[in-house]
Amino acid sequence: MRSRVVGTELSHRIRVAACLALLLGVPAALSAQPFGLWTAFAGNGTAGASNGWLQIPDSAALNPTSAITIEAWVLINEPFAGVNCRSIVGKDYTHAYWVGACRTGSGAELRSYVHGSTSLKDGGIIPNGTWIHIAVTSDGATRKHFINGELVGTFSETGPPTGSTSPLQIGGDASYDFSPNGLVNEVRLWNVARTQDQIRAAINIPLRSAQPGLVAVWPMFVATDALGVHNGSFHGNIPPILGPPAESSCGASSASALCLDGHFALSATFRTGPQGSPSGNAGVAVSSPASGIFWFFSPDTWEVMVKVIDGCALNNHFWVFTAATTNVYYQLNVTDVQSGQPKIYFNYPGPPAPAVTDTSAFPCP
């Protein structure tokens, strides 16, 4: 089994997906997620025809017994209608684990169960209509919630993960079949409690081969496990597989966005408060055909230099390099608009921002 669709087939699927995205009105912002194609869910908060899910048959490996990590890229649309919660990943929350989004006041929050219905924990704001990475870990003593690689909740645990004989569902749960309204991509299940550094190291890299502790990866543009073991099938209301729209050019750089070499669109946001606090949009201080510099607080205080390098003759990829003079949190979004493929980079607050030297950022045509 091929673990990725490559070459001309991928380009064709992205073009087709782009048309479908536009027809269905699915959000297709350039500052998206890093893996190209995804599954759309259309749950409206009622039981019945609006719900759909990817279902994976039960097996012992899908029931970790000592530790667990569940990861996914999601885009959840609000406001929630009908029921308060939507299932992202579930294996019967009354007996085993579940991760989803629940309405709290005017927003949504990351909720998890790890060992049945008495193990509910809430922590971490899920912004409306924006791609984010979520992760839940538990080692039997401590549970942690992460959003975009940042720790947003730590909870004392009352025991190790428990399992069930129910199938694993993405976009549903055997005891709570309410699907999200939004998009899901790159769902990962581990039988270890991943550390924050480990989550960050692979947050924007698609995993397509065996890793220590990795049970399965569901890329979500197919029903299969990228490791070829825990394959599933789609059920219910699953709209077509979608992807970002492709364009011929990103035009010209502006006061808040860079267009490099005609087809790499770049934007950045930053913040000084904790996760969930307001973000600011970076401005463009300097731009040239192949590189540029962003500012955060003042146009004469430059923060992040970025360039895209044509490495096609060397490794058949375009490269993304950055250098920064800041220690605040920022998110850099880079999209090859001609293929529609985006990539997202994070800098976490604290120490000076490290350089990015991504020599496999985008495949060449």
Secondary structure, 3 states (H helix, E strand, C coil): CCCCCCHHHHHHHHHHHHHHHHHHCCCCCCCCCCCCCEEEEECCCCCCCCCEEEEECCCHHHCCCCCEEEEEEEEECCCCCCCCEEEEEECCCCCCCEEEEEEECCEEEEEEECCCCCCCEEEEEECCCCCEEEEEEECCCEEEEEECCEEEEEEECCCCCCCCCCCEEECCCCCCCCCCEEEEEEEEEECCCCCHHHHHHCCCCCCCCCCCCEEEEECCCCCCCCCCCCCCEEEECCCCCECCCCCCCCCCCCCCCEEECCCEEEEEEEECCCCCCCCEECEEEEECCCEEEEEEEECCEEEEEEEEEEEHHHHCEEEEEEEECCCCEEEEEEEECCCCEEEEEEECCCCCCCCEEEEEEEECC
